[in-house]
Amino acid sequence: MPTAQQGSIRLFRFAGVDLFLHWSWFLVAAFEISGRSGSYSSLSWNVLEYLSLFFIVMLHEYGHALACRQVGGRANQIVLWPLGGVAYVDPPPRPGATLWAIAAGPLVNVVLLPILTLLGLWSRSSGMALAMPNAHALLRAVWVINLGLLIFNMLPIYPLDGGQILRSLLWFVVGRARSLMAAVMVGFLGVAGLIALALWRLEVWLGILCVFILMNCWRGLREARLLSRLAKLPRHEGFACPSCKTAPPVGEFWVCAQCRKAFDTFQTRAVCPYCAAQFAVTKCLDCGSPNPMSNWLVAGLVSG
């Protein structure tokens, strides 16, 4: 998965979210545009079609990012690359917040669908289909692109939006770790089907996308196992994460940045017992949020 630091160009910043374009986008764009040169009477229309695709992708990813920020999460970057876009969202570790942050992306495509449909109907009724066949064909192509992106993203295959929505819904019922494990297992089955389809149709881009999905399913499996282990550990009484309200586990799970030795920061109040290094913030192992040790103390249970 590309990041903003790995060969990406910053395009602009909107609503506190930076939009980046990965360098590989230009190579794939040149290949795809030239490969569809017969679709219109001029190559410029192929360029507009390809740009329209990524404009829809950009709106989709901004839907994720702005919804995440709306529920109090962190979302500062979007990267567009040849396989689509990636919004780096970190919603609060609650099923409702996660569900809204993920569902907002496909909802953008849902909103665009009637708008593009009306434009297409107007194009046909106004005579544009005959007077400006390239413009009419572009509108039709954009309608198909938007619908295709919506259908594909809603497949219940982790980490696609459909798979993450499935995980968020299961989270309400079976909890955080089990919901992720279930979504990942469905994702493995789904990507197996996509791989078979890619081999049958000899679709190179679908095969590359399957590799991306498979890597994220494996990453999700490791995270689910870690969450399951964390859920079984004893917890420190008198402490709770200010962000997710979860008590921290007992054990040497924090590593000193100075001497690189593991220790239990809640036993030593954020001071390394080996080199005496003191840390301004302590990271929650459940939600990843950093907060000062004083903010972890539960009032009335821990003094001093």
C-alpha positions as CSV (number, residue, x, y, z in Angstrom):
1,M,0.0,0.0,0.0
2,P,1.5,3.4,-0.9
3,T,2.0,6.1,1.6
4,A,2.5,9.8,1.3
5,Q,6.2,9.4,2.0
6,Q,6.8,6.7,-0.7
7,G,7.1,8.5,-4.0
8,S,3.8,10.5,-3.8
9,I,3.2,14.1,-4.9
10,R,1.1,16.4,-2.7
11,L,-1.7,17.9,-4.8
12,F,-3.6,20.0,-2.3
13,R,-5.1,20.1,1.2
14,F,-8.9,20.3,1.8
15,A,-10.8,20.2,5.1
16,G,-7.6,19.3,6.9
17,V,-6.9,16.3,4.6
18,D,-3.9,16.2,2.3
19,L,-4.4,14.6,-1.1
20,F,-1.3,12.8,-2.6
21,L,-0.8,11.3,-6.1
22,H,1.5,8.3,-6.4
23,W,4.1,8.6,-9.2
24,S,3.1,5.2,-10.6
25,W,-0.3,6.7,-11.5
26,F,1.2,8.6,-14.5
27,L,2.7,5.4,-16.0
28,V,-0.5,3.4,-15.7
29,A,-2.6,6.4,-16.9
30,A,-0.5,6.7,-20.1
31,F,-0.8,2.9,-20.7
32,E,-4.6,2.8,-20.0
33,I,-5.4,6.0,-22.0
34,S,-3.4,4.8,-25.0
35,G,-5.0,1.4,-24.8
36,R,-8.5,2.8,-25.2
37,S,-7.8,5.2,-28.0
38,G,-10.6,3.9,-30.1
39,S,-13.4,4.7,-27.7
40,Y,-13.7,8.3,-28.7
41,S,-12.9,10.4,-31.8
42,S,-10.1,12.2,-29.9
43,L,-7.6,11.0,-27.3
44,S,-8.5,14.0,-25.1
45,W,-11.8,12.3,-24.3
46,N,-10.0,9.3,-23.1
47,V,-8.0,11.5,-20.8
48,L,-11.2,13.1,-19.4
49,E,-12.6,9.6,-18.8
50,Y,-9.6,8.5,-16.9
51,L,-9.5,11.8,-14.9
52,S,-13.2,11.3,-14.2
53,L,-12.5,7.9,-12.7
54,F,-10.0,9.3,-10.2
55,F,-12.2,12.3,-9.5
56,I,-14.9,9.8,-8.3
57,V,-12.3,7.9,-6.4
58,M,-11.1,11.1,-4.7
59,L,-14.7,12.0,-3.7
60,H,-15.2,8.4,-2.4
61,E,-12.0,8.7,-0.2
62,Y,-12.9,12.1,1.0
63,G,-16.2,10.6,2.1
64,H,-14.2,8.2,4.3
65,A,-11.9,10.9,5.7
66,L,-14.5,13.5,6.5
67,A,-16.8,11.0,8.1
68,C,-13.9,9.7,10.3
69,R,-13.1,13.2,11.4
70,Q,-16.7,13.9,12.1
71,V,-16.8,11.1,14.7
72,G,-13.6,12.2,16.4
73,G,-11.1,10.1,14.5
74,R,-7.9,10.9,12.7
75,A,-7.8,11.2,8.9
76,N,-5.1,13.4,7.4
77,Q,-4.0,11.8,4.2
78,I,-5.5,10.4,1.0
79,V,-3.2,8.7,-1.6
80,L,-4.4,8.1,-5.2
81,W,-2.6,5.3,-7.0
82,P,-3.3,3.1,-10.1
83,L,-5.6,0.7,-8.2
84,G,-7.8,3.4,-6.8
85,G,-7.3,5.4,-3.6
86,V,-6.4,4.9,0.0
87,A,-7.8,7.1,2.8
88,Y,-5.7,6.7,6.0
89,V,-8.5,6.8,8.5
90,D,-8.3,6.0,12.2
91,P,-11.8,6.2,13.7
92,P,-12.4,5.8,17.4
93,P,-12.4,2.1,18.3
94,R,-16.2,1.9,18.5
95,P,-18.4,-0.1,16.0
96,G,-20.7,2.8,15.3
97,A,-17.9,5.2,14.6
98,T,-16.0,2.7,12.4
99,L,-19.2,1.8,10.5
100,W,-19.9,5.5,9.7
101,A,-16.3,6.2,8.6
102,I,-16.4,3.2,6.2
103,A,-19.9,3.5,4.9
104,A,-19.5,7.2,4.0
105,G,-17.3,6.3,1.1
106,P,-19.8,4.1,-0.8
107,L,-22.6,6.6,0.2
108,V,-20.8,9.1,-2.0
109,N,-21.2,6.8,-5.0
110,V,-24.8,6.3,-4.0
111,V,-25.4,10.0,-4.1
112,L,-23.6,10.4,-7.4
113,L,-25.7,7.6,-9.0
114,P,-29.0,9.6,-9.5
115,I,-27.1,12.7,-10.4
116,L,-25.3,11.0,-13.2
117,T,-28.5,9.2,-14.2
118,L,-30.3,12.5,-14.6
119,L,-27.4,14.0,-16.6
120,G,-27.5,11.0,-18.9
121,L,-31.2,11.2,-19.4
122,W,-30.9,15.0,-20.1
123,S,-28.1,14.3,-22.6
124,R,-30.3,11.9,-24.5
125,S,-33.5,14.0,-24.4
126,S,-31.7,17.2,-25.3
127,G,-30.2,15.7,-28.4
128,M,-26.6,15.8,-27.1
129,A,-26.2,12.1,-28.0
130,L,-26.4,13.1,-31.7
131,A,-24.9,16.6,-31.6
132,M,-22.0,15.7,-29.2
133,P,-21.6,11.9,-29.2
134,N,-18.2,12.1,-27.4
135,A,-19.7,14.0,-24.5
136,H,-22.7,11.7,-24.3
137,A,-20.4,8.6,-24.4
138,L,-18.3,10.2,-21.6
139,L,-21.4,10.7,-19.4
140,R,-22.4,7.1,-20.0
141,A,-18.8,5.8,-19.2
142,V,-18.7,7.9,-16.0
143,W,-22.1,6.4,-14.9
144,V,-20.8,2.9,-15.5
145,I,-17.5,3.7,-13.7
146,N,-19.4,5.0,-10.6
147,L,-21.7,2.0,-10.5
148,G,-18.9,-0.4,-11.0
149,L,-16.9,1.1,-8.2
150,L,-19.9,1.0,-5.9
151,I,-20.6,-2.6,-6.6
152,F,-17.0,-3.8,-6.3
153,N,-16.4,-1.8,-3.1
154,M,-19.5,-3.3,-1.5
155,L,-18.3,-6.9,-2.0
156,P,-18.0,-8.4,1.5
157,I,-14.3,-9.0,1.1
158,Y,-11.9,-7.5,3.6
159,P,-10.4,-4.9,3.3
160,L,-12.9,-3.6,0.7
161,D,-15.6,-1.3,2.1
162,G,-18.1,-4.2,2.1
163,G,-15.8,-6.4,4.2
164,Q,-15.1,-3.6,6.7
165,I,-18.8,-2.8,6.9
166,L,-19.5,-6.5,7.6
167,R,-16.8,-6.3,10.3
168,S,-18.4,-3.2,11.9
169,L,-21.8,-4.8,12.0
170,L,-20.4,-8.0,13.6
171,W,-18.5,-5.9,16.1
172,F,-21.9,-4.9,17.7
173,V,-22.6,-8.6,18.3
174,V,-19.4,-10.5,18.8
175,G,-16.9,-7.9,19.8
176,R,-13.8,-6.3,18.2
177,A,-11.5,-9.2,17.8
178,R,-14.0,-11.9,16.7
179,S,-15.6,-9.5,14.2
180,L,-12.3,-8.8,12.6
181,M,-11.4,-12.5,12.5
182,A,-14.8,-13.4,10.9
183,A,-14.4,-10.6,8.3
184,V,-10.9,-11.7,7.4
185,M,-12.0,-15.3,7.0
186,V,-14.7,-14.2,4.6
187,G,-12.1,-12.0,2.9
188,F,-9.8,-15.0,2.3
189,L,-12.7,-16.9,0.7
190,G,-13.7,-13.9,-1.4
191,V,-10.2,-13.2,-2.7
192,A,-9.8,-16.8,-3.7
193,G,-12.8,-16.4,-5.9
194,L,-11.4,-13.2,-7.4
195,I,-8.1,-14.9,-8.0
196,A,-9.9,-17.6,-9.9
197,L,-11.8,-15.0,-11.9
198,A,-8.5,-13.1,-12.7
199,L,-6.9,-16.4,-14.0
200,W,-9.9,-17.4,-16.0
201,R,-10.2,-14.0,-17.7
202,L,-6.4,-13.3,-17.7
203,E,-7.1,-9.9,-16.0
204,V,-3.7,-8.6,-14.9
205,W,-5.0,-5.6,-12.9
206,L,-7.5,-7.8,-11.1
207,G,-4.6,-10.1,-10.2
208,I,-2.6,-7.3,-8.8
209,L,-5.6,-6.1,-6.8
210,C,-6.0,-9.6,-5.5
211,V,-2.4,-9.5,-4.2
212,F,-3.2,-6.2,-2.4
213,I,-6.4,-7.7,-0.9
214,L,-4.6,-10.9,0.2
215,M,-1.8,-8.9,1.9
216,N,-4.4,-6.9,3.8
217,C,-6.3,-10.0,4.8
218,W,-3.1,-11.5,6.2
219,R,-2.4,-8.2,8.1
220,G,-6.0,-8.3,9.4
221,L,-5.5,-11.9,10.6
222,R,-2.5,-11.0,12.6
223,E,-4.3,-8.0,14.1
224,A,-7.3,-10.2,15.0
225,R,-5.0,-12.7,16.7
226,L,-3.3,-9.9,18.7
227,L,-6.6,-8.4,19.7
228,S,-7.8,-11.9,20.9
229,R,-4.6,-12.3,23.0
230,L,-5.0,-8.8,24.5
231,A,-8.7,-9.4,25.4
232,K,-7.6,-12.4,27.5
233,L,-4.9,-10.6,29.5
234,P,-5.4,-9.3,33.1
235,R,-5.9,-5.5,33.3
236,H,-4.5,-2.8,35.5
237,E,-7.1,-1.6,37.9
238,G,-7.3,2.2,38.3
239,F,-6.3,3.0,34.8
240,A,-8.3,3.5,31.6
241,C,-7.4,4.8,28.2
242,P,-8.8,8.4,27.8
243,S,-9.7,7.6,24.2
244,C,-11.3,4.1,24.3
245,K,-11.9,3.8,28.1
246,T,-10.2,0.4,28.1
247,A,-8.0,-0.6,31.0
248,P,-4.4,-1.4,30.0
249,P,-3.1,-5.0,30.1
250,V,-0.7,-6.2,32.7
251,G,2.7,-7.1,31.3
252,E,5.9,-5.8,29.7
253,F,4.3,-4.6,26.4
254,W,5.9,-1.2,26.1
255,V,9.5,-0.8,24.8
256,C,11.8,2.0,26.0
257,A,12.9,4.2,23.1
258,Q,16.3,4.8,24.8
259,C,17.5,1.3,25.9
260,R,15.1,-0.8,23.8
261,K,14.0,-2.9,26.8
262,A,10.4,-3.9,27.4
263,F,8.7,-2.9,30.6
264,D,5.2,-2.4,32.1
265,T,4.9,1.4,32.0
266,F,1.9,1.4,34.3
267,Q,3.9,-0.2,37.1
268,T,6.6,2.5,36.8
269,R,4.3,5.4,35.9
270,A,5.9,5.9,32.5
271,V,9.5,5.7,33.7
272,C,11.8,3.0,32.2
273,P,13.1,0.9,35.2
274,Y,16.4,0.2,33.3
275,C,17.6,3.6,32.1
276,A,15.2,6.0,34.0
277,A,14.0,7.5,30.8
278,Q,10.6,9.2,31.3
279,F,7.9,9.3,28.6
280,A,5.5,12.2,28.1
281,V,2.7,10.0,26.7
282,T,1.8,6.3,26.8
283,K,0.3,4.6,23.8
284,C,-2.9,2.5,24.3
285,L,-2.4,-1.1,23.0
286,D,-6.1,-1.4,22.2
287,C,-6.8,1.7,20.2
288,G,-3.3,3.1,19.6
289,S,-4.0,6.6,21.1
290,P,-1.1,8.3,22.9
291,N,-2.0,10.1,26.2
292,P,-0.2,11.4,29.2
293,M,0.0,9.0,32.1
294,S,-1.9,11.4,34.3
295,N,-4.9,11.2,31.9
296,W,-5.0,7.4,32.3
297,L,-5.7,7.6,36.1
298,V,-9.3,6.8,37.0
299,A,-10.6,9.3,39.5
300,G,-11.3,7.9,42.9
301,L,-9.3,4.6,42.3
302,V,-5.8,5.8,42.1
303,S,-4.2,8.6,44.2
304,G,-1.2,10.7,43.5
